Amino acid sequence: MNIYVGQLPYSVTEDNLRAMFAEFGELESVRVISDRITGRSKGFGFVEMASNSDADRAMKSLNGKMVDGRSIKVIPADSGAKRPTREKRPFGRDRF
């Protein structure tokens, strides 16, 4: 199961995230999303766990946990469903 981890402090690394989730079961992948240009963390990431039951336990235990003064958000990741798109106005203007 793929898990979204948001509101992470910018100092959190993939190793930190891996350590947080490892106690709940086998991890398949861990990613902290970074800005392509600056390389700085964007404050969120994804953890994929082998077992859905382990993922559920991790989400229940870690959602709202304080990490370096920030309350992290731990929820199931979007299944990839398309988000509704906004209709574009001429010349890229969305508002006046």
Backbone as JSON, one array per atom type, in Angstrom:
{
  "sequence": "MNIYVGQLPYSVTEDNLRAMFAEFGELESVRVISDRITGRSKGFGFVEMASNSDADRAMKSLNGKMVDGRSIKVIPADSGAKRPTREKRPFGRDRF",
  "N": [[0.85, -1.18, 0.0], [0.51, 2.22, -0.81], [1.55, 5.14, 0.81], [0.91, 8.49, 1.65], [2.89, 11.01, 3.01], [2.73, 13.91, 4.6], [3.4, 17.43, 5.35], [5.95, 17.39, 6.32], [8.93, 18.23, 8.11], [11.44, 20.22, 6.52], [13.93, 19.22, 6.9], [13.8, 16.46, 7.06], [14.94, 13.36, 5.89], [15.13, 10.68, 3.41], [16.16, 8.49, 4.74], [15.47, 9.09, 7.4], [12.68, 8.96, 7.2], [12.36, 6.3, 6.45], [13.27, 5.05, 8.78], [11.25, 5.82, 10.56], [9.02, 4.39, 9.63], [9.83, 1.72, 9.46], [9.55, 0.17, 11.76], [6.98, -0.77, 11.64], [6.69, -2.68, 9.69], [7.58, -4.43, 6.61], [9.19, -2.46, 4.17], [8.69, -1.32, 0.89], [9.39, 0.85, -0.73], [10.71, 4.17, -0.3], [10.3, 7.6, -0.53], [11.28, 10.98, -0.51], [10.04, 13.92, -1.68], [11.67, 16.21, -3.74], [12.62, 19.55, -4.77], [13.35, 20.06, -8.14], [15.25, 21.89, -9.06], [16.5, 23.24, -6.85], [16.95, 21.15, -5.12], [15.98, 20.99, -2.6], [13.88, 19.68, -0.06], [10.37, 19.23, -0.57], [8.66, 18.96, 1.46], [7.03, 16.75, 1.65], [6.33, 13.23, 1.13], [6.47, 9.75, 0.05], [5.65, 6.49, 1.13], [5.92, 3.13, 0.52], [4.43, 0.23, 1.56], [4.72, -3.29, 2.15], [2.63, -4.79, 3.21], [-0.85, -4.36, 3.64], [-2.1, -4.33, 6.15], [0.03, -3.69, 7.86], [0.58, -1.16, 6.87], [-1.79, 0.17, 7.55], [-1.59, 0.13, 10.35], [0.7, 1.71, 10.67], [-0.19, 4.17, 9.62], [-2.24, 4.84, 11.45], [-0.75, 5.08, 13.79], [1.19, 7.04, 13.21], [0.0, 9.3, 12.04], [-0.48, 12.66, 12.63], [1.6, 12.78, 14.41], [4.19, 14.51, 16.11], [6.96, 15.86, 14.55], [10.01, 17.23, 14.71], [8.73, 19.6, 15.62], [6.54, 19.81, 13.92], [3.32, 18.69, 12.99], [2.8, 15.76, 11.44], [1.16, 14.54, 8.46], [-0.34, 11.57, 7.66], [-1.58, 9.52, 5.38], [-3.54, 7.35, 3.16], [-2.13, 7.16, -0.09], [-3.1, 8.93, -3.04], [-4.88, 7.11, -5.41], [-4.13, 7.51, -7.97], [-6.09, 8.54, -9.49], [-7.47, 10.78, -11.83], [-7.36, 14.27, -11.37], [-9.9, 16.78, -11.31], [-9.85, 19.05, -14.03], [-9.26, 22.53, -14.58], [-11.06, 24.73, -16.66], [-9.36, 26.37, -19.16], [-8.84, 29.77, -19.82], [-8.62, 32.11, -22.59], [-5.3, 33.01, -23.48], [-4.14, 32.08, -21.15], [-5.3, 33.12, -18.89], [-6.78, 32.76, -15.83], [-8.28, 34.16, -14.06], [-9.68, 37.44, -13.5]],
  "CA": [[0.0, 0.0, 0.0], [1.26, 3.45, -0.92], [1.15, 6.09, 1.85], [1.35, 9.87, 1.52], [3.35, 11.59, 4.27], [2.81, 15.34, 4.35], [3.76, 18.39, 6.39], [7.24, 16.99, 6.88], [9.95, 19.28, 8.2], [12.32, 20.16, 5.35], [15.16, 18.52, 7.27], [13.6, 15.01, 7.04], [15.52, 12.67, 4.73], [14.55, 9.36, 3.15], [16.6, 7.6, 5.82], [14.62, 9.4, 8.56], [11.34, 8.44, 6.91], [12.49, 4.84, 6.49], [13.38, 4.65, 10.19], [9.94, 6.02, 11.18], [8.06, 3.39, 9.19], [10.39, 0.37, 9.5], [9.07, -0.59, 12.92], [5.63, -1.27, 11.39], [6.71, -3.79, 8.74], [8.47, -4.39, 5.45], [9.03, -1.32, 3.28], [9.07, -1.57, -0.5], [10.09, 2.03, -1.21], [10.58, 5.4, 0.48], [10.74, 8.76, -1.32], [10.98, 12.35, -0.11], [9.99, 14.68, -2.93], [12.54, 17.39, -3.7], [12.57, 20.48, -5.87], [14.34, 19.66, -9.15], [16.3, 22.89, -9.24], [17.24, 23.51, -5.61], [17.24, 19.92, -4.39], [15.39, 21.11, -1.27], [12.65, 18.91, 0.16], [9.11, 19.96, -0.71], [7.9, 18.77, 2.69], [6.16, 15.57, 1.62], [6.94, 12.06, 0.54], [5.65, 8.55, -0.09], [6.2, 5.25, 1.65], [5.15, 1.97, 0.07], [4.61, -0.9, 2.48], [4.38, -4.58, 1.54], [1.38, -5.31, 3.76], [-1.89, -3.36, 3.93], [-2.34, -4.25, 7.6], [1.15, -2.93, 8.42], [0.38, 0.23, 6.45], [-2.87, 0.72, 8.38], [-1.05, 0.37, 11.69], [1.62, 2.85, 10.58], [-0.98, 5.39, 9.44], [-2.92, 5.14, 12.71], [0.23, 5.47, 14.81], [2.03, 8.18, 12.86], [-0.76, 10.48, 11.64], [-0.55, 13.66, 13.7], [2.8, 12.73, 15.25], [5.05, 15.69, 16.03], [8.32, 15.6, 14.08], [10.7, 18.52, 14.69], [7.8, 20.7, 15.81], [5.46, 19.82, 12.94], [2.4, 17.56, 13.06], [2.79, 15.19, 10.09], [-0.09, 13.98, 7.93], [-0.04, 10.25, 7.11], [-2.84, 9.02, 4.83], [-3.34, 6.58, 1.94], [-1.82, 7.99, -1.25], [-4.09, 8.95, -4.11], [-4.74, 5.91, -6.24], [-3.76, 7.89, -9.33], [-7.26, 9.05, -10.19], [-7.25, 12.12, -12.38], [-8.01, 15.38, -10.7], [-10.64, 17.59, -12.28], [-9.05, 20.15, -14.57], [-9.97, 23.8, -14.75], [-11.13, 25.17, -18.04], [-8.44, 27.47, -19.39], [-9.33, 30.91, -20.58], [-7.63, 32.54, -23.58], [-4.05, 33.63, -23.05], [-3.74, 31.55, -19.86], [-5.89, 33.87, -17.77], [-7.78, 32.01, -15.08], [-9.11, 35.14, -13.35], [-9.43, 38.85, -13.85]],
  "C": [[0.89, 1.24, 0.0], [0.68, 4.49, 0.04], [1.74, 7.46, 1.54], [1.74, 10.37, 2.92], [3.59, 13.08, 4.02], [3.16, 16.14, 5.58], [5.04, 17.97, 7.1], [8.14, 18.21, 7.05], [10.91, 19.12, 7.01], [13.61, 19.4, 5.64], [15.03, 16.99, 7.2], [14.14, 14.41, 5.74], [14.8, 11.34, 4.51], [14.95, 8.38, 4.24], [15.77, 7.84, 7.09], [13.24, 8.8, 8.39], [11.33, 6.92, 6.99], [12.53, 4.35, 7.95], [12.03, 4.79, 10.9], [8.99, 4.88, 10.88], [8.54, 1.95, 9.35], [9.86, -0.47, 10.65], [7.69, -1.2, 12.7], [5.59, -2.42, 10.38], [7.65, -3.54, 7.58], [8.14, -3.21, 4.53], [9.47, -1.7, 1.87], [9.8, -0.37, -1.09], [9.79, 3.22, -0.29], [11.11, 6.53, -0.39], [10.34, 10.05, -0.62], [11.08, 13.16, -1.38], [10.79, 15.97, -2.76], [12.32, 18.26, -4.93], [13.68, 20.12, -6.86], [15.51, 20.62, -9.25], [17.15, 23.05, -7.99], [17.66, 22.25, -4.86], [16.65, 19.91, -2.99], [14.09, 20.31, -1.19], [11.44, 19.8, -0.01], [8.2, 19.73, 0.49], [6.89, 17.63, 2.64], [6.89, 14.43, 0.94], [5.96, 10.9, 0.48], [6.4, 7.36, 0.47], [5.31, 4.13, 1.14], [5.48, 0.8, 0.98], [4.08, -2.17, 1.84], [2.99, -5.06, 1.98], [0.4, -4.17, 4.06], [-2.14, -3.22, 5.43], [-1.22, -3.49, 8.31], [1.0, -1.45, 8.09], [-0.7, 0.89, 7.28], [-2.38, 1.04, 9.79], [-0.13, 1.59, 11.7], [0.85, 4.16, 10.46], [-1.66, 5.8, 10.75], [-1.94, 5.65, 13.77], [0.94, 6.79, 14.49], [1.26, 9.44, 12.45], [-0.9, 11.43, 12.82], [0.66, 13.69, 14.61], [3.63, 14.0, 15.03], [6.46, 15.26, 15.63], [8.99, 16.97, 13.91], [9.73, 19.7, 14.74], [6.65, 20.78, 14.82], [4.63, 18.55, 13.08], [2.27, 16.98, 11.65], [1.43, 14.58, 9.75], [0.27, 12.67, 7.24], [-1.36, 9.6, 6.69], [-2.55, 8.15, 3.6], [-3.07, 7.54, 0.77], [-2.94, 7.89, -2.26], [-3.83, 7.76, -5.03], [-4.37, 6.24, -7.69], [-4.94, 8.39, -10.13], [-6.98, 10.47, -10.67], [-8.01, 13.15, -11.58], [-8.79, 16.17, -11.74], [-9.78, 18.76, -12.75], [-9.91, 21.39, -14.7], [-9.97, 24.14, -16.23], [-10.24, 26.38, -18.2], [-9.12, 28.56, -20.21], [-8.26, 31.34, -21.57], [-6.44, 33.23, -22.93], [-3.64, 33.23, -21.64], [-4.3, 32.28, -18.67], [-6.97, 33.03, -17.1], [-8.75, 32.94, -14.36], [-8.81, 36.53, -13.87], [-9.1, 39.63, -12.63]]
}
